[in-house]
Amino acid sequence: MSCEHLVCAQCAHPVIEGRCPLCRANRERMHNHGFAGLSPALVVVLLLVLLFATLVLRHLVGA
C-alpha cells in the first residue's frame, strides 16, 4: 500500500505531500520498512541463509 492516493482526513490534501503533522506521521509510518530499512521478506531470507550456514558449519566440524 502506498500513500500516493490517500487523502488526509485532517487537512484534505494528499498524504504524500505531508502538509500537516498527521500526514507526515502517516507517510513516515507507511514508508518505514522492517529491521534496519530491510523488507520483512529479506530479513526472513537472511535468517534462513544464516540457519543453513550454521547447519553446514556444524556438519563440517562434526559436532
C-alpha positions as CSV (number, residue, x, y, z in Angstrom):
1,M,0.0,0.0,0.0
2,S,1.3,3.5,-0.8
3,C,0.2,6.9,0.4
4,E,0.2,8.4,-3.2
5,H,-3.6,8.1,-3.5
6,L,-4.6,8.6,0.1
7,V,-6.3,11.9,1.3
8,C,-5.7,13.1,4.8
9,A,-8.9,13.4,6.9
10,Q,-7.4,16.4,8.8
11,C,-6.2,18.7,6.0
12,A,-8.0,17.1,2.9
13,H,-4.7,17.1,0.9
14,P,-2.8,14.1,-0.4
15,V,-0.9,12.3,2.4
16,I,2.2,12.2,0.1
17,E,2.6,16.0,0.3
18,G,2.8,15.9,4.1
19,R,1.2,19.3,4.7
20,C,0.1,18.6,8.3
21,P,1.6,16.7,11.2
22,L,-0.9,13.8,10.7
23,C,0.1,13.5,7.0
24,R,3.8,13.5,7.8
25,A,3.4,10.9,10.6
26,N,1.3,8.6,8.4
27,R,3.6,9.0,5.4
28,E,6.6,8.1,7.6
29,R,4.8,5.1,9.1
30,M,3.9,3.8,5.7
31,H,7.4,4.2,4.3
32,N,9.1,2.6,7.3
33,H,10.3,-0.9,6.3
34,G,11.3,-3.7,8.6
35,F,14.5,-4.1,10.5
36,A,17.3,-1.7,9.6
37,G,15.4,-0.5,6.5
38,L,15.2,-4.0,5.0
39,S,11.9,-5.5,3.9
40,P,10.5,-8.3,6.1
41,A,10.8,-10.8,3.3
42,L,14.5,-10.0,3.0
43,V,15.0,-10.4,6.8
44,V,13.4,-13.8,6.6
45,V,15.7,-14.9,3.7
46,L,18.8,-13.7,5.6
47,L,17.7,-15.6,8.7
48,L,17.2,-18.7,6.6
49,V,20.7,-18.3,5.0
50,L,22.2,-17.9,8.4
51,L,20.5,-21.0,9.7
52,F,21.7,-23.0,6.7
53,A,25.2,-21.8,7.1
54,T,25.2,-22.7,10.8
55,L,23.9,-26.2,9.9
56,V,26.6,-26.7,7.3
57,L,29.4,-25.5,9.6
58,R,28.1,-27.7,12.4
59,H,28.2,-30.7,10.0
60,L,31.7,-29.9,8.8
61,V,33.0,-29.6,12.4
62,G,31.3,-32.9,13.3
63,A,29.6,-31.8,16.4
